[in-house]
Structures are given as C-alpha cells and as structure tokens.
C-alpha cells in the first residue's frame, strides 16, 4: 500500500499588499512588518518544497 503525503501551502495570499512599483520604492516605504510577513510566507513555501525534495517527490 502506497502512502500519499499532501504538500500544502496556506490559502491566504500574504502578498496582496505588494505592487511592482514597490520594487524601486524609496527606502523606508516598505515597513519591517511587511518584510516580516513576506519572509514568513516565503519560509512556509520553502519548507514545503524542501520536504517534497527530501521525500523524493521533486528532484
């Protein structure tokens, strides 16, 4: 019997407050709170990808 593992990322989109114009925004425009929120979201996705790699699901 084969076991199936689900790789799940959160449903909410933590980047709804991001716009392309922010890429070249003046320093101080992007708050530490926004950076922390985006960094936490990226860490969750990276963890899912890493687990899938460790499980051999993706190379």
BALOBA-1460 file (C-alpha; in Angstrom, 3 decimals):
// residues 59
<rec num="1" residu="x" x="0.000" y="0.000" z="0.000"/>
<rec num="2" residu="x" x="1.394" y="3.376" z="-1.023"/>
<rec num="3" residu="x" x="1.146" y="6.286" z="1.390"/>
<rec num="4" residu="x" x="0.239" y="9.681" z="-0.045"/>
<rec num="5" residu="x" x="1.583" y="12.828" z="1.517"/>
<rec num="6" residu="x" x="-0.062" y="16.190" z="0.993"/>
<rec num="7" residu="x" x="2.124" y="19.220" z="0.471"/>
<rec num="8" residu="x" x="0.019" y="22.198" z="1.465"/>
<rec num="9" residu="x" x="0.700" y="25.900" z="1.452"/>
<rec num="10" residu="x" x="-1.651" y="28.353" z="3.171"/>
<rec num="11" residu="x" x="-4.717" y="29.522" z="1.219"/>
<rec num="12" residu="x" x="-4.286" y="33.180" z="2.084"/>
<rec num="13" residu="x" x="-2.093" y="35.294" z="-0.163"/>
<rec num="14" residu="x" x="0.339" y="37.260" z="2.014"/>
<rec num="15" residu="x" x="1.454" y="39.321" z="-0.986"/>
<rec num="16" residu="x" x="-1.829" y="41.124" z="-1.671"/>
<rec num="17" residu="x" x="-0.210" y="44.301" z="-0.349"/>
<rec num="18" residu="x" x="2.693" y="44.099" z="-2.802"/>
<rec num="19" residu="x" x="2.835" y="46.080" z="-6.039"/>
<rec num="20" residu="x" x="5.508" y="46.095" z="-8.735"/>
<rec num="21" residu="x" x="6.090" y="49.803" z="-8.141"/>
<rec num="22" residu="x" x="7.440" y="48.949" z="-4.683"/>
<rec num="23" residu="x" x="10.464" y="47.329" z="-6.308"/>
<rec num="24" residu="x" x="12.109" y="50.727" z="-6.692"/>
<rec num="25" residu="x" x="10.334" y="52.477" z="-3.813"/>
<rec num="26" residu="x" x="12.308" y="54.905" z="-1.671"/>
<rec num="27" residu="x" x="13.941" y="53.488" z="1.440"/>
<rec num="28" residu="x" x="11.550" y="53.387" z="4.376"/>
<rec num="29" residu="x" x="8.467" y="52.939" z="2.198"/>
<rec num="30" residu="x" x="8.284" y="49.228" z="2.943"/>
<rec num="31" residu="x" x="7.838" y="48.626" z="6.655"/>
<rec num="32" residu="x" x="9.518" y="45.978" z="8.788"/>
<rec num="33" residu="x" x="6.084" y="44.456" z="9.410"/>
<rec num="34" residu="x" x="5.563" y="43.918" z="5.672"/>
<rec num="35" residu="x" x="9.036" y="42.422" z="5.302"/>
<rec num="36" residu="x" x="8.420" y="40.026" z="8.195"/>
<rec num="37" residu="x" x="5.045" y="38.955" z="6.780"/>
<rec num="38" residu="x" x="6.514" y="38.271" z="3.348"/>
<rec num="39" residu="x" x="9.555" y="36.492" z="4.808"/>
<rec num="40" residu="x" x="7.334" y="34.214" z="6.902"/>
<rec num="41" residu="x" x="5.268" y="33.309" z="3.839"/>
<rec num="42" residu="x" x="8.377" y="32.542" z="1.810"/>
<rec num="43" residu="x" x="9.714" y="30.351" z="4.632"/>
<rec num="44" residu="x" x="6.492" y="28.289" z="4.613"/>
<rec num="45" residu="x" x="6.709" y="27.685" z="0.875"/>
<rec num="46" residu="x" x="10.419" y="26.841" z="1.078"/>
<rec num="47" residu="x" x="9.695" y="24.311" z="3.849"/>
<rec num="48" residu="x" x="7.048" y="22.580" z="1.721"/>
<rec num="49" residu="x" x="9.420" y="22.425" z="-1.251"/>
<rec num="50" residu="x" x="12.282" y="21.139" z="0.902"/>
<rec num="51" residu="x" x="10.096" y="18.394" z="2.367"/>
<rec num="52" residu="x" x="8.969" y="17.356" z="-1.111"/>
<rec num="53" residu="x" x="12.626" y="17.185" z="-2.180"/>
<rec num="54" residu="x" x="13.554" y="15.103" z="0.873"/>
<rec num="55" residu="x" x="10.654" y="12.758" z="0.142"/>
<rec num="56" residu="x" x="11.826" y="12.384" z="-3.458"/>
<rec num="57" residu="x" x="8.658" y="13.888" z="-4.904"/>
<rec num="58" residu="x" x="10.634" y="16.555" z="-6.782"/>
<rec num="59" residu="x" x="14.313" y="16.413" z="-7.773"/>
